[in-house]
Amino acid sequence: MVNGFSFSGQAQNAGMAFVSLKPWEERNGDENSAEAVIHRAKMELGKIRDGFVIPFNMPAIVELGTATGFDFELIDQAGLGHDALTQARNQLLGMAAQHPASLVSVRPNGLEDTAQFKLEVDQEKAQALGVSLSDINQTISTALGGTYVNDFIDRGRVKKVYVQADAKFRMLPEDVDKLYVRSANGEMVPFSAFTTSHWVYGSPRLERYNGLPSMEIQGEAAPGTSSGDAMALMENLASKLPAGIGYDWTGMSYQERLSGNQAPALVAISFVVVFLCLAALYESWSIPVSVMLVVPLGIVGVLLAATLFNQKNDVYFMVGLLTTIGLSAKNAILIVEFAKDLMEKEGKGVVEATLMAVRMRLRPILMTSLAFILGVLPL
């Protein structure tokens, strides 16, 4: 157990624990796998109301990490303040928890508000007493944190000299009032003469996104839900927050959203480029149209198959979709080009040439398609 430290930073109310599982031979069955144990731990530790516990598996290779899911930035766009932003974050986390079928492990990636000891300096009194702010800061830094002075030789070894108040004189908040700082005329002035202190509750770390106060939220898509659907749901939930609270994506989620918005335009440009290339190849505007008409049919087939087998719309789906578009266009070219040769060389009519091309080119097309399917099956 490591107290005071977490992956979000150091804090007095944070901690980490490393749990070792039993050897594999003593954990037979899928229910005792590492992922199954983590899932059960999430269910049980999630019931703790006074804390936020996140179980996760260690990376297979040190320093590569295991981060997955999305990165969501909640932004205070209207200057509502830290408390309002915290309330909006908690509201969003509560709404996300009501959709366990689509979102899992939705959590804040930051440190929670903690008690802080605030020391306020009356600058007018300090100036009247001849005490500068730099001397005040130096005194606090030296007494509580320590200041390096120099080195000295002790029995043949180089040792460092630090100046710091003894532990028993820096344990309580009241000990700050007992510190003294030298004024401009050489007199020692106590801190109690120009400072007041009190406890406050605030964030140990100030976060900004594009210059605005923000809080980062991380989460993952539930099994069976694509990352795009999970991000769309988060945007829908964030739209229900009070006015003045905005959001944005960051990290890989930002790149995914950016590339996702460009996909329709890229597909449309690809269609235009392919059409122009076919028009230049056949020196005709009508023949490329007949080739391109088969592409929507191939897209419908892919979408229907993905829906029937409950496949996710991920990067593998997009690669398969583009491959299917290319394969369907290639098959159409085989038929159209063969029919074109029948019309030009043998004088066949449009209908007769089309029927002959379909009948004679069916077997090569089926064999080409089956060869492609068997070729990508190992992937």
C-alpha positions in Angstrom: 0.0 0.0 0.0 1.4 3.4 -1.0 -0.3 6.4 0.7 -0.4 9.9 -0.7 0.2 8.9 -4.3 -1.9 8.1 -7.3 -1.6 8.2 -11.1 -3.4 11.5 -11.0 -0.8 13.1 -8.6 0.1 13.3 -5.0 -2.6 14.1 -2.4 -3.2 13.4 1.3 -6.4 11.6 0.4 -5.0 9.3 -2.3 -3.4 6.0 -2.3 -2.4 2.9 -4.4 -2.4 -0.8 -3.6 -0.7 -3.6 -5.5 -2.4 -6.9 -5.4 -0.7 -10.2 -6.4 -2.8 -13.0 -7.8 -2.2 -16.6 -7.1 -0.3 -18.7 -9.8 -2.2 -19.7 -12.9 -2.3 -23.4 -11.9 -4.3 -22.4 -8.8 -6.8 -20.1 -10.7 -8.4 -22.6 -13.1 -11.4 -21.4 -15.1 -12.3 -18.2 -16.9 -14.0 -16.8 -13.8 -10.6 -16.7 -12.1 -8.7 -14.9 -14.9 -7.2 -11.5 -14.2 -9.9 -9.6 -16.2 -12.7 -11.5 -14.3 -11.1 -10.7 -11.0 -10.8 -7.0 -12.0 -14.5 -7.0 -13.1 -15.6 -8.4 -9.7 -13.4 -5.9 -7.9 -15.1 -3.0 -9.8 -18.5 -4.2 -8.8 -17.6 -4.5 -5.1 -15.4 -1.5 -4.7 -17.9 0.7 -6.7 -20.3 0.3 -3.7 -18.0 2.4 -1.5 -19.7 5.8 -1.1 -16.9 7.7 0.6 -14.2 6.9 -2.0 -13.5 6.3 -5.6 -11.6 3.1 -6.3 -10.4 2.0 -9.8 -9.0 -1.5 -10.2 -7.0 -2.2 -13.4 -4.4 -4.6 -14.7 -0.7 -3.8 -14.8 0.8 -3.3 -18.3 2.4 -6.3 -19.9 5.4 -4.1 -20.7 6.5 -1.6 -18.2 5.9 2.1 -19.1 3.7 1.2 -22.2 0.5 1.7 -20.1 -2.9 0.2 -20.4 -5.0 3.3 -21.2 -8.1 2.7 -23.3 -11.4 4.5 -23.8 -12.1 8.2 -24.2 -10.7 11.5 -22.8 -13.4 14.1 -22.2 -12.8 17.7 -21.0 -15.5 19.5 -19.1 -14.9 23.2 -19.4 -16.2 26.2 -17.5 -16.8 28.6 -20.4 -18.7 31.2 -18.4 -16.5 31.7 -15.4 -19.0 30.0 -13.0 -16.3 29.0 -10.6 -14.7 25.8 -9.3 -17.7 24.7 -7.2 -20.1 25.0 -10.2 -17.7 23.0 -12.4 -17.4 20.3 -9.7 -21.2 20.1 -9.4 -21.5 19.7 -13.2 -18.8 17.0 -13.2 -20.6 15.1 -10.5 -23.9 15.5 -12.4 -22.4 14.1 -15.5 -20.8 11.2 -13.7 -24.2 10.4 -12.2 -25.9 10.4 -15.6 -23.2 8.3 -17.1 -23.6 5.7 -14.3 -27.3 5.3 -15.4 -26.1 3.8 -18.7 -24.1 0.7 -17.7 -24.9 -1.0 -21.0 -23.0 1.7 -23.0 -20.5 3.3 -20.6 -18.2 1.7 -18.0 -15.4 3.0 -15.8 -16.5 6.7 -16.3 -14.3 8.5 -13.7 -12.6 11.9 -13.1 -8.9 12.0 -14.0 -7.8 14.3 -11.3 -7.4 15.0 -7.6 -10.5 15.6 -5.5 -10.8 18.8 -3.4 -9.0 18.6 -0.1 -8.6 20.7 3.1 -5.9 23.4 2.6 -4.2 25.7 5.0 -4.4 29.2 3.6 -2.0 32.0 4.9 -3.1 35.5 4.0 -0.5 38.3 4.2 -1.7 41.9 4.9 0.6 43.7 2.5 0.0 47.1 4.0 1.0 46.0 7.5 4.0 44.1 6.1 5.1 47.2 4.2 4.7 49.4 7.3 6.8 47.0 9.3 9.5 46.9 6.6 9.0 43.3 5.6 9.1 42.4 1.9 7.0 39.6 0.3 10.2 37.9 -1.0 11.6 37.6 2.6 8.2 36.2 3.8 8.2 33.6 1.1 11.9 32.7 1.7 11.2 32.3 5.5 8.3 30.0 5.0 10.2 28.0 2.4 13.2 27.6 4.6 11.4 26.8 7.8 8.8 24.3 6.4 10.5 22.9 3.2 14.2 23.4 3.8 16.9 25.3 1.9 20.2 24.0 0.7 23.2 26.0 2.0 26.4 24.3 1.0 28.5 21.1 1.2 31.1 20.1 3.8 33.6 17.3 4.2 32.9 14.8 7.0 35.4 11.9 7.4 36.3 11.9 3.8 32.7 12.1 2.5 30.9 15.1 1.0 27.7 15.9 2.9 25.0 18.6 2.2 23.9 21.3 4.6 20.1 22.1 4.8 18.4 24.7 7.0 14.9 23.8 8.2 12.8 24.1 11.4 12.9 21.1 13.7 10.0 18.7 13.1 8.2 19.6 16.4 8.2 23.3 15.5 6.4 22.7 12.1 3.8 20.2 12.9 0.8 22.4 13.7 -0.8 25.3 11.8 -0.2 27.6 14.7 3.5 27.1 14.4 3.5 29.4 11.4 2.6 32.4 13.6 5.7 31.7 15.7 8.0 32.2 12.7 10.0 35.5 12.5 11.2 37.4 9.5 13.9 40.1 9.5 12.6 43.6 8.5 14.5 46.3 6.6 15.8 47.9 9.8 17.1 44.5 11.1 14.4 43.8 13.7 12.8 40.4 13.9 9.0 40.6 13.2 6.6 37.7 14.0 4.3 36.4 11.3 1.4 36.9 13.6 1.9 40.7 13.2 0.9 40.8 9.5 -0.7 37.4 8.6 -4.0 35.6 9.2 -4.6 31.9 8.6 -7.6 29.7 8.1 -8.6 26.4 6.6 -10.2 26.2 3.1 -11.5 23.4 0.9 -10.2 23.4 -2.7 -8.5 21.6 -5.5 -4.8 20.7 -5.0 -4.2 21.2 -8.8 -5.6 23.8 -11.1 -6.5 22.4 -14.5 -6.8 24.4 -17.7 -8.0 23.5 -21.2 -7.4 26.1 -23.9 -7.0 28.6 -21.1 -10.3 27.9 -19.4 -10.9 26.0 -16.1 -11.6 22.4 -16.9 -11.9 18.9 -15.4 -10.9 15.7 -17.3 -13.2 12.7 -17.4 -12.1 9.3 -18.7 -14.2 6.3 -19.5 -14.6 3.3 -21.7 -17.3 1.9 -24.0 -19.1 -1.2 -22.6 -18.6 -4.5 -24.4 -20.6 -4.5 -27.5 -20.7 -0.7 -27.8 -18.4 1.1 -30.3 -16.3 4.0 -29.1 -18.2 6.3 -31.5 -21.5 5.4 -29.8 -20.0 5.9 -26.4 -18.7 9.3 -27.3 -22.0 10.3 -28.9 -23.8 9.3 -25.6 -21.3 11.4 -23.6 -22.0 14.4 -25.8 -25.7 13.9 -25.4 -25.4 13.8 -21.6 -23.1 16.8 -21.5 -25.7 18.8 -23.4 -28.0 18.5 -20.4 -25.6 20.3 -18.1 -26.3 23.9 -16.9 -25.6 26.8 -19.3 -22.0 27.9 -19.3 -20.5 24.4 -19.0 -19.0 23.2 -22.3 -17.0 20.2 -23.3 -14.4 19.1 -25.8 -12.5 15.9 -26.6 -8.8 15.6 -26.1 -6.0 13.0 -26.7 -6.9 10.1 -29.1 -10.6 10.9 -28.7 -10.0 14.2 -30.3 -8.3 12.6 -33.2 -11.0 10.0 -33.5 -13.7 12.6 -33.6 -11.8 14.7 -36.1 -11.1 11.8 -38.4 -14.7 10.6 -38.0 -16.1 13.9 -39.3 -13.8 13.7 -42.3 -14.8 10.2 -43.3 -17.9 11.1 -45.4 -16.0 13.8 -47.3 -13.1 11.4 -48.0 -15.5 8.7 -49.2 -17.2 11.2 -51.5 -13.9 12.4 -52.9 -12.9 8.8 -53.5 -16.0 8.1 -55.5 -15.4 11.2 -57.7 -11.8 10.3 -58.3 -12.6 6.6 -59.2 -15.4 7.8 -61.5 -13.0 10.2 -63.3 -10.4 7.5 -63.6 -12.9 5.0 -65.1 -14.2 7.7 -67.5 -10.7 8.3 -68.7 -10.1 4.6 -69.1 -13.2 3.8 -71.1 -13.5 7.2 -72.7 -17.1 7.2 -71.8 -19.4 8.8 -69.1 -22.0 6.0 -69.1 -19.8 3.0 -68.6 -18.3 4.2 -65.3 -21.8 4.9 -64.0 -22.8 1.2 -64.5 -19.6 0.2 -62.6 -20.2 2.6 -59.7 -23.9 1.5 -59.3 -22.7 -1.8 -57.8 -20.9 0.0 -54.9 -24.0 1.0 -52.9 -25.2 -2.6 -53.2 -21.9 -3.8 -51.7 -22.2 -1.3 -48.9 -25.7 -2.4 -48.1 -24.4 -6.0 -47.9 -21.7 -5.1 -45.5 -24.0 -3.1 -43.2 -26.5 -5.9 -43.2 -23.9 -8.5 -42.3 -22.4 -6.3 -39.6 -25.9 -5.8 -38.1 -26.8 -9.5 -38.2 -23.6 -10.5 -36.4 -23.6 -7.6 -34.0 -20.3 -6.2 -35.1 -18.9 -2.9 -33.9 -18.2 0.1 -36.1 -14.5 0.3 -35.4 -11.4 0.7 -37.5 -11.5 -2.9 -38.7 -15.1 -2.4 -39.9 -14.0 0.6 -41.9 -11.1 -1.2 -43.5 -13.4 -4.1 -44.4 -15.9 -1.7 -45.8 -13.4 0.0 -48.1 -12.1 -3.5 -49.2 -15.6 -4.6 -50.0 -16.1 -1.4 -52.1 -13.0 -2.2 -54.1 -13.9 -5.8 -54.6 -17.4 -5.0 -55.8 -16.1 -2.4 -58.2 -13.5 -4.9 -59.5 -16.2 -7.5 -60.1 -18.3 -4.9 -61.9 -15.4 -3.9 -64.1 -15.0 -7.6 -65.2 -18.6 -7.8 -66.3 -18.9 -4.3 -67.8 -15.7 -4.6 -69.8 -16.6 -8.1 -71.1 -20.1 -6.8 -72.2 -18.4 -3.8 -73.8 -16.2 -6.0 -75.9 -19.2 -8.1 -77.0 -21.0 -5.0 -78.2 -18.0 -3.5 -80.0 -16.5 -6.6 -81.6 -19.5 -9.0 -82.1 -22.3 -6.4 -82.5 -24.4 -7.7 -79.7 -27.2 -5.7 -78.2 -27.1 -4.1 -74.8 -29.4 -6.7 -73.2 -27.9 -9.7 -75.0 -24.3 -8.6 -74.2 -25.2 -8.0 -70.6 -26.7 -11.5 -70.1 -23.8 -13.2 -71.9 -21.3 -11.3 -69.7 -23.1 -12.2 -66.5 -23.3 -15.9 -67.5 -19.7 -16.2 -68.7 -18.0 -14.1 -66.0 -20.0 -15.5 -63.0 -17.5 -18.3 -62.3 -14.4 -16.2 -62.4 -16.0 -13.6 -60.1 -17.1 -16.2 -57.6 -13.6 -17.8 -57.6 -12.0 -14.4 -57.2 -14.3 -13.5 -54.3 -13.8 -16.9 -52.5 -10.0 -16.6 -53.0 -10.2 -13.1 -51.4 -12.3 -14.4 -48.4 -10.0 -17.3 -47.8 -7.0 -15.0 -48.0 -8.2 -12.6 -45.4 -9.7 -15.3 -43.1 -6.5 -15.8 -41.1 -6.5 -12.0 -40.3 
